[in-house]
Amino acid sequence: MTHPNLNTHLVDTATPPIPEAAGWLAGYDGRFGPAINLSQAVPGDPPPQVFLDRISSAAASAEATRYGDIFGDEALRQAYARACSSLYGAPITPEETAITAGCNQAFFVSILAVAKAGDAVLLPSPWYFNHKMTLDMLGIEARPLPLSAERGFLPDAGAARPLIDDTVKAIVLVTPNNPTGAVYPAATVAAFKEMAFENNLWLVIDETYRDFLPGSSLHRAFTTPDWRSCVISLYSFSKSYAIPGHRVGAITAAAPVIEEIGKVLDCVQICPARAAQMALPWAMDNLTDWRQDVNATLADRLIAFQAALDLCPGWRLDQIGAYFAYVRHPFAGVSATAVAEHLAREFGLLVLPGSYFGPGQDDHLRFAFANVDAATIEKACERLALYAQTAAQTDIEARDQGHG
C-alpha cells in the first residue's frame, strides 16, 4: 500500500520495467535449455584485464577515497574534451564537459537544468523508458512525437513543429536509438537543431551508443558556435568501456550551462566515483584496438540476428542497430506484454514488450542482442519460431473445437 503523503509525481511514475520483466522467468521450467536474457543493454564481454588492473590500482589509492571535483576529475574532462573535439571536428573545452554517475544521471541533471514542473519536453515515441520516468517524477510533461516503422523510426522535424508551444522547453533525441537501434542521419539532427535554435529550445542528444557502429553517421551539431545556445549532448563511458557497474557518463554543454548543472550534481552525487575516472584517460588513449574488436563482434552479432530471424516466419525486423533490434510480433491484436511474458515463462526467452517504450508499441518487442554470442542468438530465434508454431497450432485447434 502506498503511503498517502508520498510525492504523487513519484507514485504515478511507472516501476522500473526490467526487474518487472525479469520476474517472468521465475515460471520457466528449463525445458528448452538455459534461460536467454535479451532484456537489458549490457556489454557482452568485460574490458581488457589491463584496464581492470588500472581501475583496481586506482581504487586502492588514497586519492580515490577523497572527494573529487563536482564536475569530475580534471584529467578525464580534458581527455573527453579532446576526444569530442577530434570526433566532431569542433573545439570543445573541458569546461564544457561534466562527468556523471552514468548517462541516466546525465539525463536527469540536464533535464533539471532546462525544465521544471509544468513544462513539457518533446519525446519521440517509442522512447527510452527511463527518460519518460524521469520526466514523470519531475512533473514535466513527456509530449510524444510518434514515430513509424515505415520511416524506420526516424523522427521528422516537420512533424514535430506543430507539437511545440510555450510549455515545451526541450527536444530529446537518442541516436543510435534505444529501443529501436535506428541511427539518425546527420541531416535529421541538423533539422532538429535548427528548430531548437529558432524556437529557443534545448536539443538534448543522448549518444550512449555512439561508439558501437563503425562508420556510423555522426551529427554535425557542434560544428557552428551556435550549438552552445541550444545543444546538450550525453554520453556513456559505462557502455563504451564495458564498465556499467562503475557508472560513468558525461555531459557536453556550454560552460554556463555546465555551471548551473553543477548545482544539481553537488546535491545528487557531490562527485563521481573516483577509481574508474582515474583509469579512463589511459583507456581512451590505449584501448582503440580493443574497441574496434568490440565493434566488429557486435557487427557480427547484428548479422547473426538478422539471419536467424529470417528463419522465423511471421516475425518482422522493423529496425536494428548496434545493441537493439525492434521486432514486430506475428500475433495481431495480442498485447506485446502478453507475448513477452509467454516467451519468458514458457520458452525461457526474456525480451521487453514495446508497450514499455510508449503508446502504440504493442506490436513490437525489443531484443538487446549485444550481450550474447551468435550461437545464443540462433537459439533465441529458434524459440521464437517454436512459439509461433505452437501458438498457430493452438489457434487452429481452438477454431476446430469451436466448429465442432
C-alpha positions, 0 to 999 in steps of 0.5 A, a space after each residue: 500500500 502506498 503511503 498517502 503523503 508520498 510525492 504523487 509525481 513519484 507514485 504515478 511514475 511507472 516501476 522500473 520495467 526490467 526487474 518487472 520483466 525479469 520476474 517472468 522467468 521465475 515460471 520457466 521450467 528449463 525445458 528448452 535449455 538455459 534461460 536467454 536474457 535479451 532484456 537489458 543493454 549490457 556489454 557482452 564481454 568485460 574490458 581488457 584485464 589491463 584496464 581492470 588492473 588500472 581501475 583496481 590500482 586506482 581504487 586502492 589509492 588514497 586519492 580515490 577515497 577523497 572527494 573529487 571535483 563536482 564536475 569530475 576529475 580534471 584529467 578525464 574532462 580534458 581527455 573527453 574534451 579532446 576526444 569530442 573535439 577530434 570526433 566532431 571536428 569542433 573545439 570543445 573545452 573541458 569546461 564544457 564537459 561534466 562527468 556523471 554517475 552514468 548517462 541516466 544521471 546525465 539525463 536527469 541533471 540536464 533535464 533539471 537544468 532546462 525544465 521544471 514542473 509544468 513544462 513539457 519536453 518533446 519525446 519521440 515515441 517509442 522512447 527510452 523508458 527511463 527518460 519518460 520516468 524521469 520526466 514523470 517524477 519531475 512533473 514535466 510533461 513527456 509530449 510524444 512525437 510518434 514515430 513509424 516503422 515505415 520511416 524506420 523510426 526516424 523522427 521528422 522535424 516537420 512533424 514535430 513543429 506543430 507539437 511545440 508551444 510555450 510549455 515545451 522547453 526541450 527536444 530529446 533525441 537518442 541516436 543510435 536509438 534505444 529501443 529501436 537501434 535506428 541511427 539518425 542521419 546527420 541531416 535529421 539532427 541538423 533539422 532538429 537543431 535548427 528548430 531548437 535554435 529558432 524556437 529557443 529550445 534545448 536539443 538534448 542528444 543522448 549518444 550512449 551508443 555512439 561508439 558501437 557502429 563503425 562508420 556510423 553517421 555522426 551529427 554535425 551539431 557542434 560544428 557552428 558556435 551556435 550549438 552552445 545556445 541550444 545543444 546538450 549532448 550525453 554520453 556513456 563511458 559505462 557502455 563504451 568501456 564495458 564498465 556499467 557497474 562503475 557508472 560513468 557518463 558525461 555531459 557536453 554543454 556550454 560552460 554556463 550551462 555546465 555551471 548551473 548543472 553543477 548545482 544539481 550534481 553537488 546535491 545528487 552525487 557531490 562527485 563521481 566515483 573516483 577509481 574508474 575516472 582515474 583509469 579512463 584517460 589511459 583507456 581512451 588513449 590505449 584501448 582503440 584496438 580493443 574497441 574496434 574488436 568490440 565493434 566488429 563482434 557486435 557487427 557480427 552479432 547484428 548479422 547473426 540476428 538478422 539471419 536467424 530471424 529470417 528463419 522465423 516466419 511471421 516475425 518482422 525486423 522493423 529496425 536494428 542497430 548496434 545493441 537493439 533490434 525492434 521486432 514486430 510480433 506475428 500475433 495481431 491484436 495480442 498485447 506485446 506484454 502478453 507475448 513477452 511474458 509467454 516467451 519468458 515463462 514458457 520458452 525461457 526467452 526474456 525480451 521487453 514488450 514495446 508497450 514499455 517504450 510508449 503508446 502504440 508499441 504493442 506490436 513490437 518487442 525489443 531484443 538487446 542482442 549485444 550481450 550474447 554470442 551468435 550461437 545464443 542468438 540462433 537459439 533465441 530465434 529458434 524459440 521464437 519460431 517454436 512459439 509461433 508454431 505452437 501458438 498457430 497450432 493452438 489457434 487452429 485447434 481452438 477454431 476446430 473445437 469451436 466448429 465442432 
